[in-house]
Amino acid sequence: MAKVTIDGIEVEVADGTTILNAARQIGGDVVPPAMCYYSSLKETGGKCRVCLVKVTQGSAKDPRPMPKLVASCRTPVMDGMVVQNISSAEVLEARKGVVEFLLLNHPLDCPICDQAGECDLQNLAYEHGAAKTRYEEERRTFEKIDIGDKIKLHMTRCILCYRCTFVADQLTNNRVHGVLNRGDASEISTYIEKAVDNDFSGNMIDVCPVGALTDKTFRFKSRVWFTKPLDAHRDCPTCSGKVVLWTKGEEVLRVSARKDQYGEVKEFICNECRYDHKNMKDWVVEGPRHIERNSVISQNHYEKIDLQKLKLEVDRQLTFQKGKQLPQSNTSQA
């Protein structure tokens, strides 16, 4: 076990844990954002650089600071390590620069993008982005293509996080898409225009942090904040069958996998559940999906509040603002 201090909060984690996952055990504002890292996929991380943090003390044995900012998703903790995230002006300035870099080619077409309202880059740009861009060159553009009968690829929006290639590699044995070309000509595409048609291809849509991969059966049907998300399940021989139904009245507009508070899918679902069962009668509805209060999807969605958990979370936030050590808690999302 190793003890690490992140923004003045000490936590004990297993050896080999990354700084990002150590921060996730604390929860709240000290957790760095992540666009390419995905805890359930091997070898992810280290590409988008938005999770940069400052290590002011390497370890108890070697207290020297690390000379440069490091990617928290790839850097393991050391016993006695001291890390700064939101408490470092240098980190926040670097993160602002990374967001500006990600937006060099990414079009600001949020009003017509199906990912609007549940886009990691949209949230990141709101929290760390600049009001103007210094980029004056022509942006790269690509034609929209179908990489399967159910998936539309907007390569112009892609930030090359590689999540879709990792999920295809690790869930199937016949990946036919990947990164072609190099430098500013790099793009996600299929080899010799093959179609992506494996049983779990729809999960590429769920892991994409931007609107580059979209569900053709849901495109332009509704904004997510006009829908009512429901947790539901069915007996499926291929996957867990645990999904989220995005509904309007009795109509199921979209079926997606369930994501945690960090936007990651823990149980991937098959295409049969995703595309072939859009009838409420096919599912056992568990109840309304919990939506974070800061999400635009939460408008007009009400649920009971556990006042005791809410009080504990308020106390945690007040203590954090005073710079004191916080006890561990699992109520950061109360």
Beta strands, then each sheet from edge to edge (+ up, - down):
strand 1: 2-6
strand 2: 9-13
strand 3: 52-57
strand 4: 70-71
strand 5: 81-84
strand 6: 145-146
strand 7: 151-153
strand 8: 177-180
strand 9: 187-190
strand 10: 213-215
strand 11: 228-233
strand 12: 242-248
strand 13: 251-257
strand 14: 284-288
sheet 1: 2+ 1- 5- 3+ 4-
sheet 2: 6+ 7- 10+
sheet 3: 8+ 9-
sheet 4: 13+ 12- 11+ 14-
end
